[in-house]
Amino acid sequence: MSINNPMNRVIKSILPWLGVLLLPGFCAADEYHVSIPLQDGRLSAGPLRDVLNDDFNVSPDLIGWVGDLDVPIDLRGVNGWVFVRGLNSALGDGFHFDVTDDELRITADPDKLPRDWDESCDALSRFTDVAAPDAIARQNRRFGLHLPQDVNPQKPLVILIHGLDGDCACCQDLAKLLREDNFQTAMFSYAAERPLKESAGLFTASMRDLHKQYPGLPISIVTESMGGLIARRYVEGSDYSGGVARLILIAPPNAGSGWTDLALVLKLGVNASRWWHDPQWSPAWMITEGIGQSARDLQPDSEFLAELNSFPRRDGIRYTIIAGERPLQYRFEARALGWSDNLITDGAARWWGFHQVKSAIESKKQSLLTRVGDSDGPVSLASAHLAGVDDFVAIPADHIALYQSVDGQKAASWPTIENRLSK
C-alpha cells in the first residue's frame, strides 16, 4: 500500500489521536457531549487537542504533540468519511462522532470505552478494518487451514502450525520433506500476536470442519514453538472433534518463555522483512495481526498457560516433544567469529601472532558450534517438558535450526519426525 494512498494518510493522521482515546484507564466522570467547530469542513489537531485536554481530562503530557500535527482531515470528503466511520466502528457508543456542515459533535461514555489492553487492540483493529479494507482482506486470506488442492481421504495428512511472528513460510522446509516422504501436508496460519485462545478457537473450528468433510482422514499434527500451544488447546480441550493420531511438538514453550520481552523487537524485524519481500504487505497488518497479546500469554505465569496445563493429555494421541539444547545465540556468535576469521588472510596467517589469533578464533567457533546447554534460546528444556509425555527427544540444535534449514542442512528435528510418523 503506497504511502501516498489516501487511506494511508487517514491512518497516519488519526491513529495518534485514536491511540490516546484507547489508552486503558482513560475515563471521565460522566457521559460527555462536546462540539468542535470545523473550518471549511476540516478538523484540525489544535481544537481536538483542546477538547481532549479540557473536556476529557486527558493529560497534556499525552496529547501535547497532537497540536503539532499539520494534517487536518476534511470530514466532507472520502477521507473524512473513512475517519468518522472507522472511529465510530472502533469505539461504538463509547466515543461517537456526528458531523454537520459546521461542527463535529462528540458523544463519549467512559463506561463503554475499552477497559483493558485487549479491548483497546480490538478497537484499533476495527478502525483499521474500515481504513484499509483491501489490505485486511489480503491478510485474512492467509489465515486458516490451507489444505492440498486434492485431499486423498485414505492418505495420511500432516498439519503444520507455525510459531510466534511466523506464517506458512516458516513451515515450508518441513512441508517439502514430508511431501518427499509421500505425506499430504496442510498448514494452519493465524494472526500470531492475537490472544492464543482466539487463535486456538480458529484452529478448533477449522479442524471441526475438516473432520466433518473427511471423517476417516488419518491426521498428525507437527507444530513449531508457540504453535504447539494452539494444537494442545484443541486436542486437550472440550471441543476436540477427534481424528488426530499423533502430535509432534517442536520446541513447545509449555511453561512459557522469557524471550517474550523481545516481542516488540521481533515484531518490527519480521514486518520489516515482509515489507521488503512481500509486495502484498501493508502497515495495517501490524495492527490486525495483534499487538503483543500472544507474548503476554507466553509469560510463565499467564492465565492461558495455567488453564492449558491443567488439561490432561488426550487419550489415543501419541505425543512426541523435540527440544533443542543449543542456545540460538551460539550460532550467531560463531558466525561473527567466522567473519572475523575471514579478515585474516591466508598470507597473514603465516606470520607469528596472526597465526595464533586465527587458530584461537577457529577453536572458539568450533566450541560454540558443538556446545550444548539447557535451552534452544527462546525455549528451555524445562519449559518444553510436559507431564505425561515420555517421548522427549533433546537435540543439539537451536530454536530455528530445529524446524528450518540452516546452512544447507535439513531441519534438525526431521529424523525424529520421520521416525515417529512411520510408526
C-alpha positions in Angstrom: 0.0 0.0 0.0 1.6 3.2 -1.2 2.4 5.9 1.4 0.6 8.3 -0.9 -2.6 6.3 -0.8 -5.4 8.4 0.8 -6.2 5.6 3.2 -2.7 5.7 4.4 -2.9 9.4 5.1 -6.0 8.8 7.1 -4.3 6.2 9.2 -1.2 8.3 9.7 -3.2 11.4 10.7 -5.8 9.8 13.0 -4.1 6.8 14.7 -2.2 9.0 17.2 -5.5 10.6 18.3 -7.2 7.2 18.4 -4.4 5.8 20.4 -4.9 8.4 23.1 -8.6 7.6 23.3 -7.9 3.9 23.5 -5.4 4.1 26.4 -6.7 1.6 29.1 -7.8 3.6 32.1 -9.0 6.7 30.1 -12.1 7.9 32.0 -14.3 10.8 32.8 -16.9 11.3 35.5 -20.0 11.3 33.3 -21.1 11.0 29.7 -19.9 13.9 27.6 -21.4 15.8 24.7 -18.9 18.2 23.1 -18.9 20.1 19.8 -15.8 21.1 17.8 -16.0 23.8 15.2 -14.9 23.0 11.7 -13.0 25.3 9.4 -14.3 24.7 5.8 -15.3 21.3 6.9 -11.9 20.4 8.2 -10.9 19.1 11.6 -7.6 20.4 12.8 -5.4 19.0 15.5 -5.4 22.0 17.8 -9.2 22.1 18.6 -9.2 18.4 19.1 -6.2 18.6 21.4 -8.1 21.3 23.5 -11.2 19.2 23.8 -9.2 16.1 24.9 -7.4 18.2 27.5 -10.3 20.5 28.7 -13.3 18.3 28.3 -12.0 14.7 28.6 -9.2 15.4 31.2 -6.5 13.6 29.1 -3.1 14.6 30.4 -1.3 17.4 28.4 1.8 15.2 28.5 0.0 12.6 26.4 -1.5 14.9 23.8 0.8 18.0 23.7 2.3 16.7 20.5 -1.1 16.4 18.8 -1.2 20.1 18.2 2.0 19.8 16.1 0.3 17.6 13.5 -0.4 19.7 10.4 -2.6 17.2 8.6 -6.2 18.4 9.0 -8.9 16.0 8.0 -11.6 17.1 5.5 -14.6 15.5 7.1 -16.7 16.3 3.9 -14.6 14.0 1.6 -13.8 10.4 1.3 -11.0 10.5 3.9 -13.3 12.2 6.4 -16.0 9.6 5.8 -13.4 6.8 6.5 -12.2 8.6 9.6 -15.7 9.1 11.1 -16.9 5.6 10.1 -13.7 4.0 11.3 -13.7 5.7 14.7 -17.4 5.0 15.2 -16.9 1.4 14.3 -13.9 1.1 16.7 -15.5 2.6 19.8 -19.2 2.4 19.2 -21.2 4.1 21.9 -18.1 4.7 23.9 -16.9 7.6 21.6 -19.2 8.6 18.8 -18.9 11.2 16.0 -21.7 13.1 14.2 -20.7 15.5 11.5 -22.6 18.6 10.3 -21.5 21.3 8.0 -20.2 23.5 10.8 -19.2 21.2 13.6 -18.2 17.8 14.8 -20.3 16.6 17.7 -18.7 14.1 20.0 -20.6 11.9 22.5 -18.4 9.9 24.9 -19.4 7.4 27.6 -16.4 6.4 29.7 -18.2 3.2 30.9 -18.3 2.0 27.3 -14.7 2.7 26.3 -12.1 -0.1 26.2 -11.3 -1.3 29.7 -8.0 -3.1 29.1 -5.3 -3.7 26.5 -7.2 -6.5 24.6 -10.2 -4.3 24.2 -8.0 -1.4 23.0 -6.3 -3.7 20.5 -9.7 -4.9 19.2 -10.9 -1.3 18.8 -7.7 -0.4 16.8 -8.3 -3.5 14.6 -11.9 -2.4 13.9 -10.7 1.0 12.9 -8.1 -0.5 10.6 -10.7 -2.8 9.1 -12.5 0.3 7.9 -9.5 2.4 7.0 -7.7 -0.3 4.9 -10.3 -2.9 3.9 -8.4 -4.2 0.9 -5.2 -4.8 2.9 -7.0 -6.5 5.7 -8.9 -8.8 3.2 -5.5 -9.8 1.7 -4.2 -10.6 5.2 -7.3 -12.6 6.3 -7.0 -14.8 3.2 -3.7 -16.0 4.7 -5.3 -17.2 7.9 -6.9 -20.6 8.5 -6.2 -24.1 7.4 -4.7 -24.4 4.0 -5.3 -27.9 2.6 -3.9 -29.6 -0.5 -5.8 -28.9 -3.7 -6.9 -32.5 -3.8 -7.3 -34.3 -0.5 -7.0 -38.1 -0.5 -9.1 -39.2 2.4 -7.2 -42.5 2.6 -3.7 -40.9 2.7 -2.1 -39.6 6.0 -2.3 -35.8 6.3 0.2 -33.9 8.4 -0.8 -30.4 9.5 1.9 -27.9 10.3 1.5 -25.0 12.6 4.0 -22.1 12.8 5.0 -20.2 15.9 5.3 -16.6 17.2 5.6 -13.9 14.4 5.6 -16.7 11.8 3.5 -17.7 8.9 3.2 -20.5 6.4 6.7 -19.7 5.0 8.2 -21.0 8.2 6.7 -24.4 7.6 7.9 -24.8 4.0 11.1 -26.7 4.8 9.3 -29.4 6.8 6.5 -29.5 4.3 8.9 -30.2 1.5 10.5 -33.1 3.4 7.1 -34.5 4.3 5.9 -34.4 0.7 9.0 -36.1 -0.4 8.2 -38.8 2.1 4.7 -39.2 0.5 2.7 -37.4 3.1 -0.1 -35.0 2.3 0.6 -31.7 4.0 -1.6 -28.8 5.2 -0.7 -25.6 7.0 -2.5 -23.6 9.6 -1.8 -19.9 9.8 -3.1 -17.4 12.3 -2.6 -13.8 13.5 0.4 -14.7 15.6 0.2 -11.8 18.1 -3.5 -12.1 18.8 -4.6 -13.9 22.1 -3.7 -17.6 21.9 -7.2 -18.6 22.9 -8.6 -16.8 19.9 -6.1 -18.5 17.5 -6.8 -21.8 19.1 -10.5 -21.2 18.5 -9.9 -20.6 14.8 -7.9 -23.9 14.7 -10.6 -25.7 16.5 -13.2 -24.5 14.0 -11.0 -25.4 11.1 -10.5 -29.0 12.5 -14.2 -29.4 13.1 -14.9 -28.6 9.5 -12.1 -30.8 8.3 -13.4 -33.7 10.4 -16.9 -33.3 9.0 -15.7 -33.3 5.5 -13.2 -36.2 5.9 -14.3 -38.1 9.0 -11.9 -41.0 8.3 -8.9 -39.0 7.3 -5.7 -40.0 9.3 -4.2 -36.9 10.8 -1.0 -36.0 12.5 0.0 -32.5 13.7 3.5 -31.1 13.8 4.0 -27.8 15.5 6.7 -25.2 15.7 7.3 -23.4 19.0 4.1 -21.5 20.1 2.1 -23.4 17.6 2.3 -26.3 20.0 0.1 -24.5 22.5 -2.5 -23.8 19.9 -2.6 -27.5 18.9 -2.7 -28.6 22.6 -5.6 -26.2 23.3 -7.5 -28.0 20.6 -6.7 -31.7 21.2 -6.9 -31.4 25.0 -9.8 -29.0 25.2 -13.5 -29.8 25.4 -14.1 -29.1 21.7 -11.8 -31.8 20.3 -13.5 -33.4 17.3 -11.3 -36.5 17.0 -9.2 -38.0 14.3 -5.7 -37.0 15.4 -3.3 -39.9 15.8 0.0 -38.2 16.6 1.0 -34.8 18.0 4.7 -33.8 17.5 5.7 -30.6 19.4 8.9 -28.9 18.3 10.3 -26.6 20.9 7.0 -26.0 22.7 7.1 -23.4 25.4 4.7 -25.4 27.6 5.8 -23.5 30.7 6.3 -20.2 28.9 9.4 -18.3 27.6 11.4 -15.4 28.9 12.0 -14.2 25.4 8.6 -12.5 25.3 10.4 -9.4 26.5 11.8 -9.2 22.9 8.3 -9.4 21.3 8.3 -5.8 20.0 11.8 -6.2 18.5 10.7 -9.5 16.8 7.5 -7.8 15.5 9.5 -4.9 14.0 12.1 -7.3 12.5 9.5 -9.7 11.0 7.4 -6.9 9.5 10.5 -5.1 8.1 11.3 -8.4 6.3 7.8 -8.8 5.0 7.8 -5.2 3.8 11.0 -5.9 1.9 10.0 -9.3 0.4 6.2 -9.3 0.2 4.5 -6.9 -2.3 1.1 -7.5 -0.6 2.3 -6.4 2.8 0.6 -3.5 4.4 1.5 -1.5 7.5 -2.1 -2.1 8.6 -1.2 -5.7 9.2 1.0 -4.7 12.2 -2.2 -3.8 14.0 -4.6 -6.5 12.9 -2.0 -9.3 13.5 -2.2 -8.4 17.1 -0.1 -6.2 19.4 1.7 -8.5 21.7 -1.2 -10.3 23.3 0.3 -13.7 22.5 3.5 -12.7 24.1 1.6 -12.0 27.3 0.0 -15.5 27.0 3.6 -16.9 26.8 4.6 -15.4 30.1 5.3 -18.3 32.5 2.6 -17.2 35.0 0.0 -16.3 32.4 -3.7 -17.3 32.8 -3.6 -19.0 29.4 -0.8 -21.4 30.4 -2.3 -22.1 33.8 -5.5 -23.2 32.2 -3.9 -25.1 29.4 -1.5 -27.0 31.7 -4.5 -28.1 33.9 -5.8 -30.2 31.0 -4.9 -33.9 30.9 -3.2 -35.4 27.8 -5.7 -36.7 25.3 -6.1 -40.5 25.3 -5.4 -42.1 22.0 -3.0 -39.5 20.8 0.7 -40.3 20.7 2.8 -37.3 21.9 6.4 -36.5 21.0 8.3 -33.5 22.1 11.5 -32.4 20.3 13.6 -29.8 22.1 16.8 -28.0 21.4 19.8 -27.8 23.8 22.0 -25.4 21.8 21.1 -21.7 22.5 20.4 -19.7 19.4 23.0 -17.1 20.3 25.8 -19.6 19.9 25.2 -19.8 16.2 25.2 -16.0 15.8 28.4 -15.7 17.9 30.0 -18.4 15.7 29.1 -16.6 12.6 30.5 -13.3 13.9 33.7 -15.2 14.7 33.8 -16.6 11.2 33.6 -13.1 9.8 36.5 -12.0 12.0 38.4 -15.1 10.9 38.0 -14.1 7.3 39.6 -10.8 7.8 42.9 -12.6 8.4 44.1 -13.7 5.0 46.0 -17.0 4.5 49.1 -15.0 3.8 48.8 -13.0 7.1 48.0 -16.2 9.0 51.6 -17.4 8.3 53.0 -14.5 10.4 53.7 -15.0 14.1 50.8 -13.7 16.1 48.2 -13.7 13.4 48.5 -17.5 13.2 47.8 -17.8 16.9 44.8 -15.4 16.6 43.3 -17.2 13.7 43.7 -20.6 15.5 42.1 -19.2 18.6 39.2 -17.8 16.6 38.6 -21.1 14.9 38.8 -23.1 18.1 36.3 -20.8 19.8 34.0 -21.0 16.8 34.0 -24.8 16.8 33.4 -24.8 20.5 30.3 -22.7 20.0 29.0 -25.0 17.2 29.4 -28.1 19.4 28.5 -26.7 22.8 25.1 -27.6 24.4 23.1 -26.0 27.2 19.7 -26.2 28.8 17.7 -24.3 26.1 17.4 -23.6 22.4 17.5 -19.9 23.1 13.8 -18.9 23.4 12.6 -22.2 25.0 14.3 -24.0 27.8 14.4 -27.8 28.1 12.4 -27.5 31.4 9.7 -25.5 29.6 9.5 -27.9 26.7 8.8 -30.8 29.1 5.1 -31.8 29.6 3.7 -34.0 32.3 2.5 -37.3 30.9 4.7 -37.2 27.8 7.6 -39.7 28.0 8.7 -39.5 24.3 11.0 -36.5 24.8 14.0 -36.0 22.4 16.7 -33.4 23.1 18.7 -32.4 20.0 21.9 -30.3 19.9 20.2 -27.6 17.7 19.0 -24.1 18.3 15.4 -22.9 18.0 15.4 -22.1 14.3 17.6 -25.0 13.2 15.1 -27.4 14.8 12.4 -26.8 12.2 14.1 -24.9 9.3 17.0 -25.5 7.0 20.2 -23.7 8.3 23.4 -23.6 6.3 22.1 -26.1 3.8 21.3 -28.7 6.5 17.9 -30.3 6.9 15.8 -29.3 9.9 17.4 -31.0 12.9 14.0 -32.4 14.0 13.4 -34.2 10.7 14.9 -37.6 11.5 12.8 -37.8 14.7 9.7 -36.7 12.8 10.2 -39.1 10.0 10.8 -42.0 12.5 7.7 -41.2 14.6 5.4 -40.8 11.6 6.5 -44.1 10.1 5.2 -46.0 13.2 
